[in-house]
Amino acid sequence: MDQGLAAVLGAAVGVAGSAITGSLGYIAARRQAPDQGRIEHARQLRTERRETYLAFMEWMKPAVDFMNLDPSECTRERYEAERQKLAGAEKQLNSLRPRVELCGPTDVAKAAGDVWLEVYELAIALERRVVGQAPNDDELSTRIDAYDVAHQKFIDTVRAVMDRVPT
């Protein structure tokens, strides 16, 4: 009888082990799909953000180029050419802002809005300089400094977002 009991107990343990293993496998499989979905979503969002931020930063370049000009070498014609570049950049930045807002997060969208506003203000100040309403470069210098702050804040905010490890 001891052999029979041992066989029955062995079979019961085997059945119980198989049932537990099957249940754990089922639970793991059910969790894997949502986990994989979250991972894929995070990857796609990160890719979209990178592309959007890079497109926005590309249109920040005319303002950066203007910041690096030597004012003593600028003629009225040069200022007008730079103003036209800034006006075009301002329009492109404004058209990209909704995309940045959609990609988020909010702090990057706010920083992008600040950059756009400073490019807009810089273009206006440059226009005033071209038409002679701003006889000195003080207004331009103030606008350049404000743009520089907004530009750096945008870069720092984007870097912080892109450096975050997806969860």
Buried (B, 14 or more C-beta within 10 A) or exposed (E): EEEEEEEEEEEEEEEEEEEEEEEEEEEEEEEEEEEEEEEEEEEEEBEEBBEBBEBBBEBBEBBEEBBEEEEEEBEEEEBBEBBBBBBEBBBBBBEBBEBBBEBEEEBBBBBBBBBBBBBBBBBBBBBBBBEEEBEEBEBBEEBBEBBBEBBEBBBEBBEEBEEEEEE
